[in-house]
């Protein structure tokens, strides 16, 4: 059964995307061994279910290579016209330092070759060090490559509102920013969503399920520690939960989500995702795809089967209001990477 129309977003005039993006960080290591052949087979399952949009990066292990092989197999089995239904958003994460047109183009060319595309749908740029202003040069060179047809659209990853404004004021057209955003981490609601609304910039959110912690698996369970946190994601987001509040408050949140989920015949993860999808400026939520290891296609389909009413959102907000203020503790979006 195909996904409903509300699962799609006309992101740009030429890109109609699925609002649940398949996240490929999970193929980069730390989430279990990935078999390339079965991973590509799984990608066809996502595509056929309507989950046509992929989020990846140059440093996510074989992610760009998987996209390239997937595209070749799509052409072989379904014809080149079928490629029009696939969107692949990659990232470039360079080391800070002097940027030249040659350096930027060489790195863009690597992604083009690995993904087997003539033009990148979306290049999401990350920069580690704001005190090094060369990020503006990198973006200006990427804008030139966009004019030359190697990149369709420019975007950012983990930029805060202040530096997003600097980039916009420099005349560089940005269509999206990828940030951490969940019921636990609601920092984008302080400044980011409002700036993005004003400038027609979409947010793609990650960590929205806290690596799987926002699920039935952890409802009513003792606090997981050490080797019970079996993936990089679980370890990362358990630290975020600890900063946000404590395990007791997190259990209250899970219990509330479960009550709402039962009313709609969906899962806790569905409710957590739906809440973020409904926030201002959010274009899509990235849900990790542990290709060939753990698929959640059928569960993710349910995200588009219901909506949260005001009373349900208020119940969720009431729990979240009891947590610590992560904006005060950590800073704006992406600041956790630059401390």
Helices and strands as residue ranges (DSSP letters): G 5-7, E 8-12, E 15-18, E 20-23, G 25-27, H 36-49, E 53-55, H 63-78, G 80-85, E 87-93, H 101-115, E 122-126, H 134-147, E 154-157, H 161-169, E 176-180, G 187-189, H 192-198, E 202-206, G 210-212, G 216-218, G 226-228, H 232-244, H 247-264, H 268-277, E 282-288, H 297-301, G 302-305, H 310-320, H 326-330, G 335-337
